[in-house]
Amino acid sequence: ARIQEAEKQAVTLQESHAEHLRKLQEEKKKHEDEADELRRQFSRQTEKMEDDYRLLKRASRELQESLDAAKASLRAKRDECVRLEGTISKQASDQLELESNCRGLRAKLEHLEDVGNEREIRIVELEEGVTSRDHTIDILESKLRNEESMRRKLHNTIQELKGNIRVFCRVRPLVGEEKAASSLLPLSFPDCDDQNEVELMQSSENALGKSTSKTFPFKFDRVFTPESSQNMVFDEVSQLIQSALDGYPVCIFAYGQTGSGKTHTMQGPDSISASGMDDEILGIIPRAVKQIYENTSKLAERGWEYTLEGQFLEIYNETLQDLLAPSARSTQASDKQSKLEIYQDSEGHTRVKNLTMVTVDSAERVNWLLARAADNRTVAATNCNERSSRSHSVFTLFLRGKNTLTGESSTGVLNLIDLAGSERLSSSGSSGDRLKETQAIN
């Protein structure tokens, strides 16, 4: 029993020793991290002081050169004055009139010397002001870069607080024959500040023939009524687009029944031309790229340079299709499509092998890209929708940025996904290929 007790004590001591050793190691690593941070701060302060020293040294050299030039000019003028005085003294007895002229010239010379001295003083003041402003500009530019880094952190902290996963609900307007039954629509939007609730109503009759109504409330992160515009929808997701520009992976996808307006929300109207569209009806994809271009132009003033590359694919009947291939329906394109494979690169990002990558260098390029994808995407008519998307489309934009001033870099990915329209087989009237598509979609 004593041996067992001793063994227990030994085990307890070992555990205590291991815990103590672990705490010491954690404390050591903490102190090492603090020492590394202090070294980095010291290095940054040393570099700043060296830059300030070089600026002061250059300003001092320029001032010395200016002073030497002024002294040389002044000596030249004084020498000239001495020569004039000698000439006047020599001819004083014979040339009284010249003496008067000499006095006038002497007074003029003194005036010029005064003006020259005043200008030299002004030049020195201006040079000092320029040096001071240059120093202030350097400080402000450094502060601006630091505030940009802080803005990125705070912006994405806010996005995380709002929720990394958010669900929005958009109800499209009534069209065609639906408008005649608008009063019977079992849908309402409660008046609330957050605009995030929708209610469905169901009427039924009991055994006695009495009609009863039941309400089913649903709550989302945001609800968009039929009156909501494309701009209102994009305003809600625009901050997520900024997160992608800051180097975060962002995914936005539209899901719903066929004909519910998913493609309209993501891209805009069905008819897309490379020459452009009305800005009011643009979808999330063209608006997102436009916002990215505007922000990259502003960030260029702070040293950031960005490269944008886009891909567009569809998943049709569980098969990958490249929507940016020269002709997605041609035999050559079909051979390439069969080689599309999903894999993970060395950085852990999901990629598709042999998928066309397009450099997105202008807004016109985006319109062309959307038009090409729309031409190649699989659509067909069903009983539920005369132009139903029969595939899932995935638009991927890779954003690679580097700051030439600070050495910072960022790699963001923006995935904008338009899922195929889901529908009930009994309602869609699908058969043959349409039946196979509907089964794959659902």
Secondary structure, DSSP 8 states (H G I E B T S, - for coil): -HHHHHHHHHHHHHHHHHHHHHHHHHHHHHHHHHHHHHHHHHHHHHHHHHHHHHHHHHHHHHHHHHHHHHHHHHHHHHHHHHHHHHHHHHTTTT-HHHHHHHHHHHHHHHHHHHHHHHHHHHHHHHHHHHHHHHHHHHHHHHHHHHHHHHHHHHHHHHHHHH-SS--EEE-----GGGGGGGGG--EE----TT--EEEEEEEEE-TT--EEEEEEEEE-SEEE-TT--HHHHHHHHHHHHHHHHTT-EEEEEE--BTTSSHHHHHT-SS---TT---GGG--HHHHHHHHHHHHHHHHHTTTEEEEEEEEEEEEETTEEEETTSS-TTSHHHHHHHTT-EEEE-TTS-EEEET---EE--SHHHHHHHHHHHHHHS-EE--SS-TTEE-SEEEEEEEEEEEETTT--EEEEEEEEEE---B--HHHHT--THHHHHHHHH-
